[in-house]
Amino acid sequence: LLIVMVENIEIEKMKIGDISEKEIGRNVKIAGKISRMTQTPGLIILEIEDASGKISGVLFKEETINLSLGQEGEFGGKIRDYKGKQEIEIEEIKITKHDRW
């Protein structure tokens, strides 16, 4: 007999300005606009902003991902510390608005 238990964990949606050191290591979801983007082989670095602030987002990629400045969406991932600042290691993206700058 094999019993499998699945726990449905809701990821907390946060305002960017509310993210602090105490969120390091936690999975969160933020909503915002892509205001800056740098691509390198295997990595995309985004600056995501909402009305409360800005945060860097790091996305490790194995395939082409079509993102552009001005797009708005929800970004889910784990908060990490990088050189004394919080950033989100993006694991999930849902684009909700396709405006481009």
PADREN-554165 format. One record per residue: residue number from 1; x, y, z of N, C-alpha, C in turn. Coordinates in steps of 0.1 Angstrom, whole numbers, plus 2048, in hexadecimal, padded with zeros to 3 digits. Example, Ala and Ser with C-alpha at 12.3 -4.5 7.8 and 13.67 -1.06 7.14 Angstrom:
residues 2
atom resi: 1&n_u: 884&n_v: 7C7&n_w: 84E&ca_u: 87B&ca_v: 7D3&ca_w: 84E&c_u: 884&c_v: 7DF&c_w: 84E
atom resi: 2&n_u: 880&n_v: 7EA&n_w: 847&ca_u: 889&ca_v: 7F5&ca_w: 847&c_u: 881&c_v: 800&c_w: 84F
***
This chain:
residues 101
atom resi: 1&n_u: 809&n_v: 7F4&n_w: 800&ca_u: 800&ca_v: 800&ca_w: 800&c_u: 809&c_v: 80C&c_w: 800
atom resi: 2&n_u: 806&n_v: 815&n_w: 7F7&ca_u: 80E&ca_v: 822&ca_w: 7F5&c_u: 804&c_v: 82D&c_w: 7F7
atom resi: 3&n_u: 807&n_v: 836&n_w: 800&ca_u: 7FF&ca_v: 842&ca_w: 802&c_u: 807&c_v: 84E&c_w: 7FE
atom resi: 4&n_u: 802&n_v: 856&n_w: 7F5&ca_u: 808&ca_v: 862&ca_w: 7F1&c_u: 800&c_v: 86E&c_w: 7F5
atom resi: 5&n_u: 807&n_v: 877&n_w: 7FD&ca_u: 800&ca_v: 883&ca_w: 801&c_u: 806&c_v: 88E&c_w: 7FA
atom resi: 6&n_u: 7FD&n_v: 896&n_w: 7F4&ca_u: 801&ca_v: 8A2&ca_w: 7ED&c_u: 7FC&c_v: 8AE&c_w: 7F5
atom resi: 7&n_u: 805&n_v: 8B7&n_w: 7F7&ca_u: 801&ca_v: 8C3&ca_w: 7FF&c_u: 801&c_v: 8CF&c_w: 7F5
atom resi: 8&n_u: 7F6&n_v: 8D6&n_w: 7F5&ca_u: 7F4&ca_v: 8E1&ca_w: 7EC&c_u: 7F9&c_v: 8EE&c_w: 7F4
atom resi: 9&n_u: 804&n_v: 8F3&n_w: 7F1&ca_u: 80A&ca_v: 8FE&ca_w: 7F8&c_u: 808&c_v: 90A&c_w: 7EF
atom resi: 10&n_u: 801&n_v: 914&n_w: 7F5&ca_u: 7FF&ca_v: 921&ca_w: 7EE&c_u: 80B&c_v: 92A&c_w: 7EF
atom resi: 11&n_u: 810&n_v: 92E&n_w: 7E4&ca_u: 81C&ca_v: 937&ca_w: 7E5&c_u: 817&c_v: 945&c_w: 7E8
atom resi: 12&n_u: 81D&n_v: 94C&n_w: 7F1&ca_u: 819&ca_v: 959&ca_w: 7F5&c_u: 81C&c_v: 964&c_w: 7EA
atom resi: 13&n_u: 812&n_v: 96B&n_w: 7E7&ca_u: 813&ca_v: 976&ca_w: 7DD&c_u: 817&c_v: 983&c_w: 7E5
atom resi: 14&n_u: 822&n_v: 989&n_w: 7E1&ca_u: 827&ca_v: 995&ca_w: 7E9&c_u: 829&c_v: 9A1&c_w: 7E0
atom resi: 15&n_u: 829&n_v: 9AD&n_w: 7E6&ca_u: 82D&ca_v: 9B9&ca_w: 7E0&c_u: 83D&c_v: 9B9&c_w: 7E0
atom resi: 16&n_u: 843&n_v: 9BE&n_w: 7D6&ca_u: 851&ca_v: 9BE&ca_w: 7D5&c_u: 857&c_v: 9C5&c_w: 7E1
atom resi: 17&n_u: 852&n_v: 9D1&n_w: 7E5&ca_u: 857&ca_v: 9D9&ca_w: 7F0&c_u: 856&c_v: 9D2&c_w: 7FD
atom resi: 18&n_u: 84E&n_v: 9C7&n_w: 7FE&ca_u: 84D&ca_v: 9C0&ca_w: 80B&c_u: 857&c_v: 9B5&c_w: 80D
atom resi: 19&n_u: 85E&n_v: 9B2&n_w: 802&ca_u: 868&ca_v: 9A7&ca_w: 803&c_u: 874&c_v: 9AC&c_w: 80B
atom resi: 20&n_u: 878&n_v: 9A4&n_w: 815&ca_u: 884&ca_v: 9A8&ca_w: 81D&c_u: 88C&c_v: 99C&c_w: 820
atom resi: 21&n_u: 896&n_v: 99D&n_w: 828&ca_u: 89F&ca_v: 992&ca_w: 82C&c_u: 898&c_v: 986&c_w: 831
atom resi: 22&n_u: 88D&n_v: 988&n_w: 838&ca_u: 886&ca_v: 97D&ca_w: 83E&c_u: 87F&c_v: 974&c_w: 834
atom resi: 23&n_u: 87E&n_v: 978&n_w: 827&ca_u: 878&ca_v: 970&ca_w: 81C&c_u: 883&c_v: 967&c_w: 815
atom resi: 24&n_u: 890&n_v: 969&n_w: 818&ca_u: 89A&ca_v: 962&ca_w: 812&c_u: 898&c_v: 953&c_w: 814
atom resi: 25&n_u: 898&n_v: 94B&n_w: 809&ca_u: 895&ca_v: 93D&ca_w: 80A&c_u: 886&c_v: 939&c_w: 808
atom resi: 26&n_u: 87D&n_v: 943&n_w: 808&ca_u: 86F&ca_v: 940&ca_w: 806&c_u: 86B&c_v: 942&c_w: 7F8
atom resi: 27&n_u: 861&n_v: 93A&n_w: 7F4&ca_u: 85B&ca_v: 93B&ca_w: 7E7&c_u: 850&c_v: 946&c_w: 7E7
atom resi: 28&n_u: 850&n_v: 94F&n_w: 7DE&ca_u: 846&ca_v: 95A&ca_w: 7DE&c_u: 842&c_v: 95C&c_w: 7CF
atom resi: 29&n_u: 837&n_v: 963&n_w: 7CE&ca_u: 833&ca_v: 967&ca_w: 7C0&c_u: 831&c_v: 977&c_w: 7C1
atom resi: 30&n_u: 836&n_v: 97D&n_w: 7B6&ca_u: 835&ca_v: 98C&ca_w: 7B5&c_u: 82E&c_v: 98F&c_w: 7A8
atom resi: 31&n_u: 828&n_v: 99B&n_w: 7A7&ca_u: 823&ca_v: 99F&ca_w: 79B&c_u: 82A&c_v: 9AD&c_w: 798
atom resi: 32&n_u: 82E&n_v: 9AE&n_w: 78B&ca_u: 834&ca_v: 9BB&ca_w: 787&c_u: 837&c_v: 9BB&c_w: 779
atom resi: 33&n_u: 83E&n_v: 9C6&n_w: 775&ca_u: 842&ca_v: 9C9&ca_w: 767&c_u: 851&c_v: 9C7&c_w: 765
atom resi: 34&n_u: 855&n_v: 9C1&n_w: 75A&ca_u: 863&ca_v: 9C0&ca_w: 757&c_u: 868&c_v: 9CE&c_w: 753
atom resi: 35&n_u: 871&n_v: 9D3&n_w: 75B&ca_u: 876&ca_v: 9E1&ca_w: 758&c_u: 885&c_v: 9E1&c_w: 753
atom resi: 36&n_u: 88C&n_v: 9D5&n_w: 754&ca_u: 899&ca_v: 9D4&ca_w: 74F&c_u: 89C&c_v: 9C5&c_w: 74C
atom resi: 37&n_u: 8A4&n_v: 9C2&n_w: 742&ca_u: 8A6&ca_v: 9B4&ca_w: 73F&c_u: 8B4&c_v: 9B2&c_w: 739
atom resi: 38&n_u: 8BC&n_v: 9A9&n_w: 73E&ca_u: 8C9&ca_v: 9A6&ca_w: 739&c_u: 8C9&c_v: 997&c_w: 736
atom resi: 39&n_u: 8CD&n_v: 993&n_w: 72A&ca_u: 8CE&ca_v: 985&ca_w: 727&c_u: 8DD&c_v: 980&c_w: 724
atom resi: 40&n_u: 8E0&n_v: 975&n_w: 72A&ca_u: 8ED&ca_v: 96E&ca_w: 727&c_u: 8EA&c_v: 960&c_w: 724
atom resi: 41&n_u: 8F3&n_v: 959&n_w: 71F&ca_u: 8F0&ca_v: 94A&ca_w: 71C&c_u: 8EC&c_v: 943&c_w: 729
atom resi: 42&n_u: 8E0&n_v: 93E&n_w: 729&ca_u: 8DC&ca_v: 936&ca_w: 735&c_u: 8D6&c_v: 93E&c_w: 740
atom resi: 43&n_u: 8D5&n_v: 94B&n_w: 73F&ca_u: 8D1&ca_v: 954&ca_w: 74A&c_u: 8CA&c_v: 960&c_w: 745
atom resi: 44&n_u: 8BF&n_v: 964&n_w: 74B&ca_u: 8B8&ca_v: 971&ca_w: 749&c_u: 8B7&c_v: 978&c_w: 756
atom resi: 45&n_u: 8BB&n_v: 984&n_w: 757&ca_u: 8BA&ca_v: 98C&ca_w: 763&c_u: 8B0&c_v: 997&c_w: 760
atom resi: 46&n_u: 8A5&n_v: 997&n_w: 768&ca_u: 89A&ca_v: 9A1&ca_w: 766&c_u: 89A&c_v: 9AB&c_w: 772
atom resi: 47&n_u: 896&n_v: 9B7&n_w: 770&ca_u: 892&ca_v: 9C0&ca_w: 77A&c_u: 883&c_v: 9C0&c_w: 779
atom resi: 48&n_u: 87C&n_v: 9BD&n_w: 784&ca_u: 86D&ca_v: 9BD&ca_w: 785&c_u: 869&c_v: 9C7&c_w: 78F
atom resi: 49&n_u: 85F&n_v: 9CF&n_w: 78B&ca_u: 85B&ca_v: 9DA&ca_w: 794&c_u: 84C&c_v: 9DA&c_w: 795
atom resi: 50&n_u: 847&n_v: 9DE&n_w: 7A1&ca_u: 839&ca_v: 9E1&ca_w: 7A3&c_u: 839&c_v: 9EF&c_w: 7AA
atom resi: 51&n_u: 82D&n_v: 9F3&n_w: 7AE&ca_u: 82C&ca_v: A00&ca_w: 7B5&c_u: 834&c_v: A01&c_w: 7C2
atom resi: 52&n_u: 837&n_v: 9F6&n_w: 7C8&ca_u: 83E&ca_v: 9F6&ca_w: 7D5&c_u: 84D&c_v: 9F5&c_w: 7D4
atom resi: 53&n_u: 853&n_v: 9F1&n_w: 7C8&ca_u: 861&ca_v: 9F0&ca_w: 7C7&c_u: 866&c_v: 9E8&c_w: 7BB
atom resi: 54&n_u: 873&n_v: 9E5&n_w: 7BB&ca_u: 879&ca_v: 9DD&ca_w: 7B1&c_u: 881&c_v: 9D1&c_w: 7B7
atom resi: 55&n_u: 882&n_v: 9C7&n_w: 7AF&ca_u: 88A&ca_v: 9BB&ca_w: 7B3&c_u: 891&c_v: 9B5&c_w: 7A7
atom resi: 56&n_u: 89D&n_v: 9B0&n_w: 7A8&ca_u: 8A3&ca_v: 9A8&ca_w: 79D&c_u: 89D&c_v: 99A&c_w: 79D
atom resi: 57&n_u: 89B&n_v: 995&n_w: 791&ca_u: 897&ca_v: 987&ca_w: 790&c_u: 8A1&c_v: 980&c_w: 787
atom resi: 58&n_u: 8A4&n_v: 974&n_w: 78B&ca_u: 8AE&ca_v: 96C&ca_w: 783&c_u: 8A7&c_v: 960&c_w: 77E
atom resi: 59&n_u: 8A8&n_v: 95D&n_w: 771&ca_u: 8A1&ca_v: 952&ca_w: 76A&c_u: 8AC&c_v: 94A&c_w: 763
atom resi: 60&n_u: 8AE&n_v: 93E&n_w: 767&ca_u: 8B7&ca_v: 935&ca_w: 760&c_u: 8AF&c_v: 92E&c_w: 755
atom resi: 61&n_u: 8B4&n_v: 92F&n_w: 749&ca_u: 8AC&ca_v: 92A&ca_w: 73D&c_u: 8B4&c_v: 920&c_w: 736
atom resi: 62&n_u: 8AD&n_v: 916&n_w: 730&ca_u: 8B3&ca_v: 90C&ca_w: 728&c_u: 8AE&c_v: 90D&c_w: 71A
atom resi: 63&n_u: 8A3&n_v: 916&n_w: 718&ca_u: 89E&ca_v: 918&ca_w: 70A&c_u: 89A&c_v: 926&c_w: 709
atom resi: 64&n_u: 896&n_v: 92A&n_w: 6FD&ca_u: 893&ca_v: 938&ca_w: 6FA&c_u: 886&c_v: 93C&c_w: 702
atom resi: 65&n_u: 887&n_v: 947&n_w: 709&ca_u: 87B&ca_v: 94C&ca_w: 710&c_u: 878&c_v: 95A&c_w: 70B
atom resi: 66&n_u: 86C&n_v: 95D&n_w: 706&ca_u: 869&ca_v: 969&ca_w: 700&c_u: 863&c_v: 973&c_w: 70B
atom resi: 67&n_u: 86C&n_v: 97B&n_w: 710&ca_u: 868&ca_v: 986&ca_w: 719&c_u: 86D&c_v: 993&c_w: 714
atom resi: 68&n_u: 866&n_v: 99E&n_w: 717&ca_u: 86A&ca_v: 9AB&ca_w: 713&c_u: 867&c_v: 9B6&c_w: 71D
atom resi: 69&n_u: 86E&n_v: 9C1&n_w: 71C&ca_u: 86B&ca_v: 9CC&ca_w: 725&c_u: 85D&c_v: 9D0&c_w: 724
atom resi: 70&n_u: 857&n_v: 9D4&n_w: 72F&ca_u: 849&ca_v: 9D9&ca_w: 730&c_u: 83F&c_v: 9CE&c_w: 732
atom resi: 71&n_u: 843&n_v: 9C1&n_w: 730&ca_u: 839&ca_v: 9B7&ca_w: 733&c_u: 836&c_v: 9B6&c_w: 742
atom resi: 72&n_u: 82A&n_v: 9B3&n_w: 745&ca_u: 826&ca_v: 9B2&ca_w: 753&c_u: 822&c_v: 9A3&c_w: 755
atom resi: 73&n_u: 824&n_v: 99F&n_w: 762&ca_u: 821&ca_v: 991&ca_w: 765&c_u: 822&c_v: 98E&c_w: 773
atom resi: 74&n_u: 820&n_v: 981&n_w: 776&ca_u: 823&ca_v: 97B&ca_w: 783&c_u: 830&c_v: 973&c_w: 782
atom resi: 75&n_u: 838&n_v: 974&n_w: 78C&ca_u: 845&ca_v: 96D&ca_w: 78D&c_u: 846&c_v: 966&c_w: 79A
atom resi: 76&n_u: 848&n_v: 959&n_w: 799&ca_u: 849&ca_v: 951&ca_w: 7A5&c_u: 857&c_v: 94B&c_w: 7A6
atom resi: 77&n_u: 85B&n_v: 94A&n_w: 7B3&ca_u: 868&ca_v: 944&ca_w: 7B5&c_u: 86D&c_v: 946&c_w: 7C3
atom resi: 78&n_u: 87A&n_v: 943&n_w: 7C5&ca_u: 880&ca_v: 943&ca_w: 7D3&c_u: 888&c_v: 950&c_w: 7D4
atom resi: 79&n_u: 886&n_v: 956&n_w: 7E0&ca_u: 88E&ca_v: 962&ca_w: 7E3&c_u: 89C&c_v: 95E&c_w: 7E8
atom resi: 80&n_u: 8A6&n_v: 964&n_w: 7E2&ca_u: 8B4&ca_v: 962&ca_w: 7E5&c_u: 8BA&c_v: 96F&c_w: 7E9
atom resi: 81&n_u: 8C6&n_v: 96E&n_w: 7EF&ca_u: 8CE&ca_v: 979&ca_w: 7F2&c_u: 8DA&c_v: 979&c_w: 7E8
atom resi: 82&n_u: 8DC&n_v: 985&n_w: 7E2&ca_u: 8E7&ca_v: 986&ca_w: 7D9&c_u: 8EE&c_v: 994&c_w: 7DC
atom resi: 83&n_u: 8FA&n_v: 993&n_w: 7E1&ca_u: 901&ca_v: 99F&ca_w: 7E5&c_u: 8FA&c_v: 9A8&c_w: 7EE
atom resi: 84&n_u: 8F3&n_v: 9A3&n_w: 7F8&ca_u: 8EC&ca_v: 9AB&ca_w: 801&c_u: 8DE&c_v: 9B0&c_w: 7FD
atom resi: 85&n_u: 8D9&n_v: 9AC&n_w: 7F1&ca_u: 8CC&ca_v: 9B0&ca_w: 7ED&c_u: 8C4&c_v: 9A3&c_w: 7EA
atom resi: 86&n_u: 8B7&n_v: 9A5&n_w: 7EB&ca_u: 8AE&ca_v: 99A&ca_w: 7E8&c_u: 8AB&c_v: 999&c_w: 7D9
atom resi: 87&n_u: 8AB&n_v: 98D&n_w: 7D4&ca_u: 8A7&ca_v: 98B&ca_w: 7C6&c_u: 89E&c_v: 97F&c_w: 7C5
atom resi: 88&n_u: 896&n_v: 97D&n_w: 7BA&ca_u: 88E&ca_v: 972&ca_w: 7B9&c_u: 894&c_v: 969&c_w: 7AE
atom resi: 89&n_u: 896&n_v: 95C&n_w: 7B1&ca_u: 89A&ca_v: 952&ca_w: 7A8&c_u: 88D&c_v: 94D&c_w: 7A1
atom resi: 90&n_u: 88A&n_v: 952&n_w: 795&ca_u: 87D&ca_v: 94F&ca_w: 78F&c_u: 87C&c_v: 941&c_w: 78A
atom resi: 91&n_u: 871&n_v: 93B&n_w: 78E&ca_u: 86E&ca_v: 92D&ca_w: 78A&c_u: 861&c_v: 92C&c_w: 782
atom resi: 92&n_u: 859&n_v: 937&n_w: 783&ca_u: 84C&ca_v: 937&ca_w: 77B&c_u: 849&c_v: 945&c_w: 777
atom resi: 93&n_u: 845&n_v: 947&n_w: 76B&ca_u: 841&ca_v: 954&ca_w: 765&c_u: 833&c_v: 952&c_w: 75E
atom resi: 94&n_u: 82A&n_v: 95B&n_w: 761&ca_u: 81D&ca_v: 95C&ca_w: 75A&c_u: 81C&c_v: 96B&c_w: 756
atom resi: 95&n_u: 81D&n_v: 96D&n_w: 749&ca_u: 81C&ca_v: 97A&ca_w: 743&c_u: 80D&c_v: 97E&c_w: 742
atom resi: 96&n_u: 80A&n_v: 98A&n_w: 748&ca_u: 7FC&ca_v: 98E&ca_w: 748&c_u: 7F9&c_v: 99A&c_w: 73F
atom resi: 97&n_u: 803&n_v: 9A1&n_w: 73B&ca_u: 802&ca_v: 9AD&ca_w: 732&c_u: 80E&c_v: 9AD&c_w: 729
atom resi: 98&n_u: 80C&n_v: 9AF&n_w: 71C&ca_u: 816&ca_v: 9AE&ca_w: 712&c_u: 81B&c_v: 9BC&c_w: 70D
atom resi: 99&n_u: 818&n_v: 9C7&n_w: 714&ca_u: 81D&ca_v: 9D4&ca_w: 70F&c_u: 82C&c_v: 9D4&c_w: 70F
atom resi: 100&n_u: 832&n_v: 9DA&n_w: 705&ca_u: 840&ca_v: 9DB&ca_w: 705&c_u: 845&c_v: 9E9&c_w: 704
atom resi: 101&n_u: 850&n_v: 9EC&n_w: 70A&ca_u: 855&ca_v: 9FA&ca_w: 70B&c_u: 85D&c_v: 9FC&c_w: 6FE
***
